Amino acid sequence: MKIQVIPYDRKYRAQSIEIAREMVRDSAYGDMPFDGEKVMDQIEGPFSQGGQYFFKIAVLGDEVYGGFLGMVFRSLFCDQLIAKDIGWWVKKSKRGSAAAIALLREFEAWGVASGAVKLMVGQASGIDIEKTTKLYQHCGYSVVGYNTMKNT
C-alpha cells in the first residue's frame, strides 16, 4: 500500500486530535493548554470549506500519518497571491516516511492552481529545526528569515 493524501473526513477526528496533541506537546507551544475539540471545530468548519483554505491528511489504510493546513492570501504589497502553511503535522513515529513530502506536494499543486505566485512554508514549533530546514531545501525552498518567540 502507498500513502495517500486525501480530503479530511470526520472519521479521522480522534486520530487527528492525537497527532495535533503530540505536535503541540513536543513543540515550543508545549507549555500552553491544548484544546483538540477547538482545533477540529476549526478544521471541520472554515478550514474544510475550501476556497482560500487547504486541508488534507496523509493516510495509509485507515491510519492517519499527518495533515497539512494552508491558505492563500493577497500580498500586502500588491494583488498577487501567496500560498502559506498554517500547520503541517506528521505523527512522530511516521516522520521520515513519504507523508511529509506527499502533503507538501499536494499543497504546492493546490497553491499553484489557486493562482499563487509564491509558496511559503515555515517552522514555528521548534521541533528538529535543522532537519526541517534540510527537508525544505531538498524540496526547493530557500531560507529567507526565521521565527523568534518570547513568553510573556
C-alpha positions as CSV (number, residue, x, y, z in Angstrom):
1,M,0.0,0.0,0.0
2,K,1.0,3.6,-0.6
3,I,0.5,6.7,1.4
4,Q,-2.5,8.7,0.1
5,V,-3.2,12.4,0.5
6,I,-7.0,12.8,0.8
7,P,-9.5,15.4,1.9
8,Y,-10.2,15.3,5.6
9,D,-13.1,13.1,6.8
10,R,-14.7,13.3,10.2
11,K,-14.0,9.6,10.8
12,Y,-10.3,10.6,11.3
13,R,-11.2,13.2,14.0
14,A,-9.8,11.2,17.0
15,Q,-6.5,10.3,15.2
16,S,-6.1,13.9,14.0
17,I,-6.6,15.3,17.6
18,E,-3.9,12.9,18.9
19,I,-1.4,13.9,16.2
20,A,-2.1,17.6,16.9
21,R,-1.7,17.0,20.7
22,E,1.6,15.2,20.1
23,M,2.9,18.0,17.9
24,V,1.9,20.7,20.4
25,R,3.3,18.8,23.4
26,D,6.7,18.4,21.8
27,S,6.9,22.0,20.4
28,A,7.6,25.5,21.6
29,Y,3.8,25.6,22.4
30,G,4.1,22.7,24.8
31,D,3.6,24.9,27.9
32,M,0.2,26.1,26.6
33,P,-3.1,24.3,27.1
34,F,-4.2,22.1,24.2
35,D,-7.9,22.0,23.1
36,G,-8.3,19.3,20.5
37,E,-12.0,20.0,20.1
38,K,-11.3,23.6,19.2
39,V,-8.7,22.5,16.7
40,M,-11.1,20.1,15.0
41,D,-14.0,22.5,15.1
42,Q,-11.9,25.0,13.1
43,I,-10.7,22.3,10.7
44,E,-14.2,20.9,10.2
45,G,-15.6,24.4,9.9
46,P,-14.0,27.2,7.9
47,F,-10.8,25.3,7.0
48,S,-12.7,22.4,5.4
49,Q,-14.7,24.6,3.2
50,G,-12.0,25.1,0.6
51,G,-11.8,28.4,-1.1
52,Q,-8.8,30.2,0.4
53,Y,-8.0,27.3,2.7
54,F,-6.4,23.9,2.1
55,F,-6.6,21.0,4.4
56,K,-5.7,17.4,3.6
57,I,-4.4,14.4,5.5
58,A,-2.0,11.7,4.7
59,V,-3.2,8.2,5.3
60,L,-2.0,4.6,4.9
61,G,-5.0,2.4,5.1
62,D,-7.1,3.8,8.0
63,E,-4.1,5.2,9.8
64,V,-3.6,9.0,9.7
65,Y,0.1,9.9,9.3
66,G,-0.3,13.6,9.3
67,G,-2.0,16.7,7.9
68,F,-1.4,20.0,6.2
69,L,-3.4,23.2,6.7
70,G,-2.6,26.1,4.4
71,M,-4.2,29.2,2.9
72,V,-3.8,31.7,0.0
73,F,-3.8,35.4,0.7
74,R,-3.1,38.6,-1.2
75,S,0.3,40.1,-0.7
76,L,0.4,43.3,1.4
77,F,2.5,44.9,-1.4
78,C,0.4,44.0,-4.4
79,D,-2.5,41.9,-5.6
80,Q,-0.6,38.7,-6.2
81,L,-1.4,35.6,-4.2
82,I,0.8,33.7,-1.8
83,A,0.2,30.2,-0.5
84,K,1.3,29.7,3.1
85,D,1.2,26.9,5.5
86,I,-0.7,27.4,8.8
87,G,0.1,24.0,10.2
88,W,1.9,20.9,8.9
89,W,2.0,17.8,11.1
90,V,3.3,14.3,10.8
91,K,3.0,11.8,13.6
92,K,6.3,11.4,15.4
93,S,6.5,7.7,14.6
94,K,5.9,8.4,10.9
95,R,8.4,11.2,10.4
96,G,10.9,10.2,7.7
97,S,8.1,8.4,5.7
98,A,6.8,9.8,2.5
99,A,3.9,11.6,4.3
100,A,5.5,15.0,4.8
101,I,6.6,15.4,1.2
102,A,3.3,14.0,-0.2
103,L,1.4,16.5,1.9
104,L,3.7,19.3,0.7
105,R,3.4,18.4,-2.9
106,E,-0.4,18.4,-2.7
107,F,-0.3,21.8,-1.0
108,E,2.0,23.2,-3.7
109,A,-0.2,21.9,-6.5
110,W,-3.3,23.5,-4.8
111,G,-1.4,26.8,-4.3
112,V,-0.4,27.0,-8.0
113,A,-3.9,26.0,-9.1
114,S,-5.2,28.8,-6.8
115,G,-3.1,31.4,-8.6
116,A,-0.3,31.8,-6.0
117,V,3.0,33.2,-7.4
118,K,4.9,32.3,-4.2
119,L,4.8,29.2,-1.9
120,M,5.8,29.7,1.7
121,V,6.4,27.1,4.5
122,G,7.8,27.8,7.9
123,Q,8.7,26.2,11.1
124,A,7.5,27.8,14.4
125,S,7.3,24.6,16.5
126,G,11.0,24.4,17.3
127,I,10.9,20.6,16.5
128,D,14.1,19.4,14.7
129,I,14.8,22.8,13.1
130,E,17.9,21.7,11.2
131,K,16.3,18.5,9.9
132,T,13.2,20.5,8.9
133,T,15.3,23.2,7.1
134,K,17.1,20.4,5.2
135,L,13.7,19.0,4.1
136,Y,12.5,22.4,2.9
137,Q,15.7,22.9,1.0
138,H,15.5,19.4,-0.5
139,C,12.1,20.4,-1.8
140,G,13.4,23.5,-3.5
141,Y,12.7,26.2,-0.8
142,S,15.2,28.8,0.3
143,V,15.6,30.1,3.8
144,V,14.6,33.8,3.8
145,G,14.2,34.5,7.5
146,Y,13.5,32.9,10.9
147,N,11.0,32.9,13.7
148,T,11.5,34.1,17.3
149,M,9.4,33.7,20.4
150,K,9.2,35.3,23.8
151,N,7.0,34.2,26.7
152,T,5.1,36.9,28.5
